[in-house]
């Protein structure tokens, strides 16, 4: 005796198609996650470099206030938890004159001018191994 059963079931091809569709979705999600993690790491490096650049500028200004000289070109590495970051400083003299407010010897109303020591200071900070991702600050200091 033969009996015919009505059984509802998935075929093998339906299961394979479902697995392919789900796998494709999972791969796309993992790729998006990886991309966001790379972007997050880059944002962290930019933030640290920016803060360290400002910190180095403050150090330079403090050194100048106590009479230390600034080298034309210098570089180094940060200490502590920021030891993966390096810095470079370039200082160039900017020729300009400043009015003194005094009259010239000829008695004219034109003010005399004197040279002032104005320097353009460029500070670069980058993470070791990533010299193309530099944060650069340029300022002018009189010393």
VENVENNOR-V833985 format. One record per backbone hydrogen bond with DSSP energy under -1.0 kcal/mol. NH is the residue of the N-H (numbers start at 1). CO is the residue of the C=O. Records with the same first field share a line. If there is no record, write none. Layout:
BEGIN
NH=CO, CO
END
This chain:
BEGIN
15=11
16=12
17=13
18=14
19=15
20=16
21=17
22=18
23=19
24=20
25=21
26=22
27=23
28=24
29=25
30=26
31=27
32=28
33=29
34=30
35=31
36=32
37=33
38=34
39=35
40=36
41=37
42=38
43=39
44=40
45=41
46=42
47=43
48=44
49=45
50=46
51=47
52=48
53=49
54=50
55=51
56=52
57=53
58=54
59=55
60=56
61=57
62=58
63=59
64=60
65=61
66=62
67=64
68=63
74=89
76=87
78=85
82=79
83=80
85=82
86=126
87=76
88=124
89=74
90=122
91=72
92=120
94=118
98=114
100=112
107=104
112=102
114=98
116=96
118=116
119=141
120=92
121=139
122=90
123=137
124=88
125=135
126=86
128=84
130=127
133=130
135=125
137=123
139=121
141=119
143=117
END
